[in-house]
């Protein structure tokens, strides 16, 4: 199976120039930095100890920001290499003012690339976030006797079934991890069946919070939003914006001063979303700091990454997308940390244990159809109750998970 994988990844590597060109046209790649995926590095490896953390995209990176902040304070760590796969993640990472962090794009997982990557960066410890499993990289890390840790490890049922079709190969690959710190008990069971050996579960690392989170939003925007009866739909996927638009139209019959903020999961869809909502007769304002906002704006459409927490801080009610479609939902914890109630569709398997906890605390509410959303949201918008207690509970839970995670990882530093 390893031979088959290497043949396949080499075909991808051979076709990658065409893929990169198409992604550049779609503005999904950085014109000056895509070379990093071919191991033409744009940053320098400093002298001393280097710890490497890899997460695919924005969500994976944000889940380990508190961990990075702790490692920045460690005197025995000189450099923290953070790699990711997406352009959006690089933009979010650049907004943090880390002193020791160097960001590069993860290389295409060929045997040659991964050896070249490790020869250059020479990490003393490697950490993979969530479900990032790259066979060639894992094998070459093991050959160099560099500890490999999976942090906040998450395996969905779909992923588990796919790996289970290649049982010997999965045991071979997952057995390379020196430690797997799981994000859920379900993932712990799946990882064990797939061949992972040393497993720990403390809770989902996404409960933890950055020490230096800053809310950055224009004063005029803040003033406008706070003058409205407002709710937010975040991490929405295709078709979910239409659903939200219909709810807004019905809800506005009761709340004339209603404003709906939409933060799509993929901002490259902005023009399509705006066109669809315009066809529904809704008045759209595209997020721009200096642009005047019309008083009769229906939908405030956010077209940049890294802004969600700023809008969560001004909303008490948030609908999390990826849950009305067959996607598995999005992480609700960031919104909860700002005291928001959470509305979600029926498909939340990616975070079912978290939603179970939030449901028990009467923080989250499942909906299936427009009328269900309308009924729950109407009640929440009329309520003056805030979630101050849950904010404190989430903070304490996050601190405990982070402390236990770092303690376990430190055994490999």
N, C-alpha and C positions, 0 to 999 in steps of 0.2 A: 504493500500500500504506500509506503514511503516513496518508492520509485515512481509510482503513478502520480503522487502529489508533486514530486519534483518535476516530472514531465509537464504537468499541468501549469505549475507556477512559472516554468520557463517559457511556456507558450504565452502566458500573460505578459511576461517580461518582454518577449519579442514583439508583442502587439502594443506594448505600453506607450510608445511614441504617438501612435494614432489616438489611443485613449486619452493621453495627456493633452493633445491638441484639441480634441473635442471638449474636454473639461475646461481648457483655457478659454475657448469660445463661449462656454456657458458660465464663465467666471467662477469656476469651482476650484481653480488652482492659482497659485501665486506665480506670476510670470518670472520672477527672479529667484524663487526658492523651490520650484518643483524638482530641481536637480538633486535636492537632498534625498529624494526617494530612490535615486540611483547612486547614493553614497558620494555625492560631490558636496561636501559639507560647507556651510556658510559661517559656522561658528567654530571657535577654537577650544580644544580640550585643555583645561588649566592643569597645573601641577597639583598633586594631592589626591585625596579620596573623592571619588565620584559615585553618587547614587543615581540610578536610572529608574524613572517611572514612565510607563507607557499606558495611555488610555486612548481609545479610538477617536472620541469626539468631545463636544462641549460638556455633556452630562458626566462622562467619566472623569474629565479633568476637574470639574467643579466639586465632585465628590471627594477628591483628594487634596483640595486646597488647604483645609485645616491640617492635614498631615504634612504638607509641604511647609507650612508656616512653622510647625514644630521643628522640622529638620533644618530650616534656615537658622535656627538658634543653636544648633549643635556645632560645637567647635571642631569636632573630628570629621565633619563633612565640609569639603571645600567647594564642591560643585554639585548641583542637582540638574541632571539632564531630564527634560520632559519631552517625550515624543507623542505625536498624534497623527491621525490620518487625514484630517479635514482642514480646509481653509478656515471655516468658522471657528474651530477650536484655537487656531493660531491667533486669530483676532482677539478672542476672549483672553487668552493667556497674556497677550501683549499689554492688556489694560492693568494687569497686576504689577505692582512695583517690587518684585522680588529682587533680592541682591545676588543670590547664588544660582538662580534658575537660568538655564539655557534651553531654548526650544528648538527642536528640529523635527522635520517630518520623518515618520517611520519608513524605513526602506522597504522596497518590494521584497518579499520573503524568499528570495532565491538563496541557495547555499553559498554562492559567491558573495552576494550582497551582505548577508548576515555576518560572514567572516570578516569582511572589510569593515563593516560597522563596528564590530567588537574590537578589532585590531586598533581602530582609531580612538574609540571612547574609553575602552578598558574599564568598565564599571566594576565596582567592588560588590555591588548588590543590584539585582534587577527585580522590578516589581511590575506586574501586569494587572490592570484594573478591569474588573467586571468579567467579560467573557472573551478577552483577547488571547486567542490561542494560535500561535504561529509556529508550526513544527520545525522549520529549519532554524529559526532563531533559538528555540528552546534546546534543540540538539547541540547547537554550537556553544550556547551558554554552559550546558552541562559538560561538554568536552573541556572547557576552560575552568571548570569547577567554580563558576560564579553562582552564588545562591540565587534561586528563582522563587519568588513569592507571588502568589495570586492574591490580590487584596480586593475585598468586597466582591468576591467571586460569585457570579450569577450564571446559572444554567437553566434555561427555560425547558419546558417539556419538549418543544419542537427541536431544540438544539440537542437535547438528550437523546431523542429518538434517532436523529441523524447520525450522531457519533456511535450510537449502539449498533448501527449497521456494520460498523468496522471495529468490532470489540477488541481484537488483538492490537490494532493500531491505536485505539483510544487508550488502552492500558499502557502501551508503550509511550505515548505522548504525555498523558496526564500524570504518569508516574515520574516525569522529569521534575515536577514541582517539588521543592523542598518543603513548602508550606502553603496551604490553601486556607485563607481566612474568608469564610463564606458570608454572603449577604443575607441568607435565609436558611432555615432548616431544610427546606425543600431542595435548595441548591447543594447543601451539604450531602444529602442523600444521593443526589444525581452524580456529584463529583466522586463520591466514594465508589459508586457502581461503575464509573468510567475509568477508574484506576488510580485516582489521587490517593495519596497515603496519609500524610499528616494533615488533619483537618481541624479547624477551630471555628466556632461560631460565637460571636459576641453581640451581634445585631448589625443592622445595615449602617455602614459608615456615612450614609447620606443624612443620618440624624445629626451629625456633627456640623458645626458652623464655624465659618472664618472668624478670627479674632478682629480683623480689620475691615469688615464689610462696610462699604460706603454707599450711601444713596446719592447718586448724581443725576439730578434732573433739573431742567430749566424752571426758574421761579414762576414764569408766566404759565407754563404747562401745568405745574403743580396747582397754581391758583385756579386755573380753568377746570381741572379735574375735580378739585375739592368743591367747586360750585355746583357739581352735578350729582345726581343719584347714579352711582357707577358700579359696574361689575366687569370682570375680566375673563376672557377666554384665551388660555395660554397653551402653547405647543399643539396648536390645531393642525390637522392634516386635511387632505383633499376631501371635500363634501361636508366637513364639519363646520367650515365657515358659513356655508349656506344654512345649516341647522341653526347656528348662532344668530344669523341675520333674521331668520324667521321668528326666533324667540324674542329678539329685540323689538321687531315690529308689533308683536302681540303685547309685549310687556309695556311698550310705550303708551298704549291706550290707558294704562293705569298711572304710569309715572311719566309725565310729560317732559320732565327734565332729565330723562335717562341718557346715559352715555355708556356705550359698550366698547371696551378696549380689546382688540384682537392682536395676539402675538403669535404668528404662525411658526410652526416648527422649522420650516425651510423658507427663508426670506426670498429665495429666487422665484417663489410663486406669487410674490406681491402683486405684480401687474394683473395676473389672472384673477386673484382674489378681489382686487379693487373693481375689476370689470364685472365680476359676478355680483358683487354687492351693489354696484351702481344699477345693474339691471333689475334689482329688487326695489329700486326707488330710494335707496338709503344714501345719505350724504356722508362722504368719506373724507377724513383728514389723514394725510400721510405724516408720520412722525418726523418733524423737523424743528430743531430748537428755535429758529428765528422766524418761522413762518406763522403768520397770524391764524388763529383758530376761529372758525365761524361759530357763532353761538348755537346755530341749529345743526351742528355736527351730530350724526348718529353713531358713527363708528370711527374710533381712533385706531388707526392701523399702524402697528410698529414694524419698521423695516430695517432694524439693526439688531445685532446679537449683543448679549450681555446686559440687556435692559430690564429683564423680567423682575428682578428684585425691587427695582425702583417703582415699578407699577404695582407690585404686590403690596408695597408699603402704603399705598393710597387706596387699596381695595379691601373690602372685608369678605368678598365672595368671588371665588375663582373656579371656573370650569376648566378641567384638565383634559386636553385633547388626546388623540390616539386611543380613545376608549369607546368611541361610537363605531369605529371601524375595527377590523380584525388585526390589531397592532399590538395590543397588550398593555396599553396605557403609558403614562409618563409619571415620573417621580413627583409626588405631591408635597414632599417635605419642605422644600424651599418656601412655598406659599404658606404652609402651616406655621413656619417659623416667624412669619410676619403677622400671625394672628388671623389668617384667612380661613373661612369655611371652604370646603372643597366639594364641587359637584363633578360627577364622572359618569361615563357610560358603563355598560355591562362588561366591557373587555379590559380588565385590569390585571391580567394574570402575571404581568411583569413585576407587579408590586402588591400582590394579593395579601401578603402578611402585613405590610404597612397599612393598607386600606382596612384590613380587619381590625387593626389597633385603632385607627382613626374612627371607624364606624362605632367601635365600642365606647369611644369618648364623645360620640355625637358631633363629630367634626366634619365627617364626609357623608355625602348623600348620593346614592346611585339613582340614575334616571335612564329611561330607555327612549322616550318619545318627547316631542315638543311640549305636550300638555304636562308631562311629569316635570320637566325642567321649569316650565312656567309656574307651576304650583309651588315648587320648592323655592325657587329664586324669589318669587313674589313675597313669600313668607319671610325669607332671610333679609330682603331689602327693607322690609318694614320693621325688623327687629333691631334693637339697640344693643343687644348682647355682643360682647367681644370675647376673644379667646385668649385672654391674658394668662390664665392658669395653664393652658396647654402649651403656650410658648415656653414657659418656665420648665415644664415637664419634659418637653422635647429637648431643650438645652441641656438639662441634667443627664438625660439619656444619651445624648450625643457625646457629651464630655466623657462619660464612662466608656462608651464604645471606642472612642478615639484613644483613650489612655491604655486600654487593654490591647488594642491593635498595635500601637507603637511598642509596647512592652514586648509583645511577641516577635515583632519584626527586628527589634534591637538585638535579639539573640543571633542574628545572621550578619550584623554589621561588623 
